[in-house]
Amino acid sequence: MNRNKTPLRLFEGFGVELEYMIVERDTLKVKPITDKLIYDQVGEYLSDVEFGDIAWSNELVLHVVELKTQGPVANLAGLQWKMLEHVRKINQMLQKYDAMLLPTGAHPLMNPDTDTMLWPHEHNAVYEAYNKIFDCRGHGWANLQSTHLNLPFADDEEFEKLHAAIRVLLPIIPALSASSPILDGKLTGIDDARLEVYRHNQDSVPLIAGKVIPEQAFSKKEYEEKILNRIYESIKPYDEEGVLQDEFLNSRGAIARFQRSAIEIRLLDIQESPVADIAIVQAIVGVLQALVAERWASIEELKSWHEDRLAAILQTVIAKGQQAVITDLEFINLFGFKCGENCTVGELWKHLSKETLQLDDEPEVAYALHVILSRGNLSRRIAEATGENPTKESIKEVYKNLAICLQNGGVFLPEKPC
């Protein structure tokens, strides 16, 4: 994230990555042509193409393209419009293939056993290694699109504060960001089906993802001892050539990237448009700033939370989103929220948004967050639009509307087109 010799300090920069599917316009079948898209732009099969502030890159599978900030940006305000500009550029380029970008955390109709094609070009040795070990023909590998948020730290002291804050916030993030209610053409009954399959996609080497919530490690040395070195050792028997001995192997919901002096939050499903993504990112950053400043609880108190306790809350939120009930009052107290015997995660997020966010100068972002908090996360709104027993055609109709939301920079509501 940070290419400067002097690392950025806390919240002095932000890196955002958005992953989208490429699909056929009419059928919505995944279209494995990310390499053709990049070749059409630069005349080479490259992994990264830079356009000033924004870059495009490939991912594991050939039907996914990532848009990302080219290095950190000083401010999140207005970033949605830069991302949207590139969404529209790509959609225009895809017209000759009768294809388009599709949002949401998981394709609702994809058959990963038959539709998966890995990136075959630059750096594909890493992807082949993953495929050899885990067989990437599965929803947890081939059918998941996420938003990543990178936040900088300058030294161990800042890492300690940031990692402590991120760990306790991770369990409730999917309440805002879940956008994957459907797999294999059926409602799963789970708000964040992408995260549910993600939790299990590396069960054969369980240390790689751990409990998704990172362990209590609050310095580089401690992190290497408790997490990275154990991961590297666990993969050795399967990774004879050592191509996976790198920080990216860590698949927790937030991972330390010491090479770039940043922590990368990876739990978020991609939304219907960059406007909604940036709304959620702003909400997360606002709460993290308050936690780091010890507004409601001390850093020592945040550090005391074991990953098992946090993971139990995360699993409830993955399943039920904003409707998840938190009965652990000590957790609620970390965020300065006073409620009775229990409260929902939705109620907690409404409190947090009022306490930490000022979006008066960004009406579109404020509206997107209002919809998420008042009408539910995108998963809930998709499920409302499709009905309880959706047909393949009704699913296509809803997701084509989501593709229009992406093109227009809109916010999805079941009762009206974007």
Order of alpha helices (4+ residues) and beta strands (2+ residues): beta-alpha-beta-beta-beta-alpha-beta-alpha-alpha-alpha-beta-alpha-alpha-beta-beta-alpha-alpha-alpha-beta-beta-alpha-alpha-alpha-beta-alpha-beta-alpha-alpha-alpha-alpha
